[in-house]
Amino acid sequence: MPVLGLESFPTGWHSLAMKPSLRITIIPLLAAALSFGVVASSQAQTVILQEGESWQRGDVRVWCGPPPSSVRPIVITECQFWDDFDNACLFERRIHRVGGQECVEECQHWDDFSNTCNFETRCDYHADQHVFVHTRCEQFDDFARTCQRERARVLR
C-alpha cells in the first residue's frame, strides 16, 4: 500500500518514507500545508456600515452606533486682556459649551507688570456623565507666582 501518494516518486523513496524519522518530519509538514490551505481559502470580509445599520452572520450581529465620545464641546474664544497700545489681545478666554452647559477657561491670576497669565482655570468635559469639571486655583502664591492648591468642582 502506498504511503502518502509516494508511488509517483522515483525508486528508493518508498523505503525512505517508511523510516520513522522521516515520517516524523513529513507528517507535521503535511499538516502545516493542509492547514495553510484551509486558512488561505478563508478570506477576511470587510463590511462597511453607516450609523444605524446592522449586519449579521450566524449568531454574530454587529450594529453601528455613534461613538461614545462623539459629543464634544463647542469652544468659543474671546479676548480677556487687551493691550490698547499694541492693539492686540494678550490673553483669550475659552468658553466651552455643550447643550445648555457652559464652562469658562480664563486667566485667574494675571500679572499686569509682565502681561502674562500665572494661572489658567481648566475645563474638562466628561461625555459619559454629561458634565464639566472646572478647576480653579484655591490658594495662589503671589511671590512664587504659582498655584499652591487647586480645587475642582463638577458643573451641572
Buried (B, 14 or more C-beta within 10 A) or exposed (E): EEEEEBEEEEEEBEEEBEEEEEEEEBEEEEEEEEEEEEEEEEEEEEEEEEEEEEEEEEEEEEEBEEEEEEEEBEEEEEEBBEEEEEEEEBBBBBBBBBEEBBBBBBBBBBEEEEEBBBBBBBBBBEBEEEBBBBBBBEEBEEEEEEBEEBEEEEBE
